[in-house]
């Protein structure tokens, strides 16, 4: 989990880290999450902070609680996370990059070529 960025509250970093583990397959749908005690000890944080992170995930429909047993990854959470992150990616990254490209007077064809070039570099 990414717990380094000090500008983001710890509970939000924990929640995002769990989401990352779900997206990468480290945590699978239906699988139990580590306990609040395990996470609080691993990162040396208060259990209430971990509970707040879990509550965020429950409210977003990513995990659910089995009383007396623990927290589990919801079925369909991977698809939900992909959809949410794709929207964020489009709105926060692609739009910003394209706006800058337009300011630099790139044509649509040049922007497409740049994207394809970078994509090939990353996947080679």
C-alpha positions in Angstrom: 0.0 0.0 0.0 1.2 3.5 -0.8 1.4 5.2 2.6 4.0 7.7 1.6 2.1 10.8 0.2 1.7 13.0 3.3 -0.9 15.3 1.5 -3.5 12.5 1.6 -5.0 11.4 4.9 -3.7 8.1 6.2 -7.2 6.4 6.0 -7.5 7.4 2.4 -4.0 6.0 1.6 -4.9 2.7 3.3 -8.2 2.5 1.3 -6.4 3.3 -2.0 -3.8 0.7 -1.2 -6.4 -1.9 -0.7 -8.0 -0.9 -4.0 -4.6 -1.3 -5.7 -4.3 -4.8 -4.2 -7.7 -5.7 -5.5 -6.9 -4.4 -9.0 -3.6 -6.2 -9.2 -5.2 -9.5 -8.0 -3.3 -9.6 -4.7 -6.8 -9.5 -3.1 -9.4 -11.5 -5.0 -13.2 -11.0 -5.0 -14.6 -12.9 -2.1 -11.3 -13.0 -0.3 -10.9 -11.8 3.3 -8.9 -8.6 3.9 -6.2 -8.5 6.6 -7.6 -7.6 10.0 -7.6 -4.0 11.3 -5.1 -5.2 13.9 -2.8 -6.6 11.3 -2.9 -3.4 9.2 -2.5 -1.1 12.2 0.6 -3.1 13.4 2.1 -3.3 9.9 1.9 0.5 9.4 2.1 1.5 13.0 -1.2 3.4 12.9 -4.3 3.5 15.1 -7.0 0.9 14.6 -9.6 3.7 14.3 -7.7 4.9 11.2 -7.9 1.5 9.6 -11.6 1.2 10.5 -12.2 4.6 8.8 -10.5 3.2 5.6 -12.6 0.1 5.8 -15.8 2.2 6.2 -14.9 4.2 3.1 -14.5 0.9 1.1 -17.8 -0.4 2.5 -19.6 2.8 1.5 -18.1 2.5 -2.0 -19.3 -1.1 -2.4 -15.8 -2.4 -2.6 -15.8 -4.6 0.5 -18.4 -5.9 2.9 -18.4 -6.9 6.5 -19.3 -10.3 7.9 -20.0 -9.6 11.5 -17.6 -11.4 13.8 -15.5 -12.7 10.9 -14.0 -9.7 9.0 -14.0 -7.7 5.8 -14.3 -9.3 2.4 -13.8 -8.1 -1.2 -17.2 -7.7 -2.9 -18.0 -9.6 -6.1 -17.8 -7.2 -9.0 -15.4 -4.9 -7.2 -12.7 -5.3 -9.8 -15.0 -4.1 -12.6 -16.2 -1.2 -10.4 -12.7 -0.1 -9.6 -11.7 -0.3 -13.3 -14.7 1.8 -14.3 -14.0 4.4 -11.6 -10.3 4.7 -12.4 -10.9 4.9 -16.1 -13.2 7.9 -15.6 -10.6 9.5 -13.3 -7.8 8.7 -15.8 -9.8 10.3 -18.6 -10.9 13.4 -16.7 -7.7 14.1 -14.7 -4.9 12.9 -17.0 -5.9 12.6 -20.6 -7.9 15.8 -20.6 -5.0 17.7 -19.0 -2.5 16.2 -21.5 -4.7 17.0 -24.5 -5.3 20.6 -23.3 -1.6 21.1 -23.1 -1.1 19.5 -26.5 -3.7 21.8 -28.0 -1.9 24.8 -26.5 1.3 23.5 -28.1 -0.7 23.4 -31.4 -0.4 19.7 -32.0 -2.8 18.3 -34.6 -5.1 15.4 -33.7 -2.9 13.1 -35.9 0.3 14.2 -34.1 -1.3 13.6 -30.7 -2.4 10.1 -31.9 1.1 9.4 -33.1 2.6 10.5 -29.8 0.2 8.3 -27.8 1.0 5.3 -30.0 4.7 6.0 -29.7 4.6 6.2 -25.9 2.3 3.2 -25.7 4.8 1.1 -27.7 7.7 2.3 -25.6 6.0 1.2 -22.4 4.9 -2.2 -23.8 8.2 -3.1 -25.5 
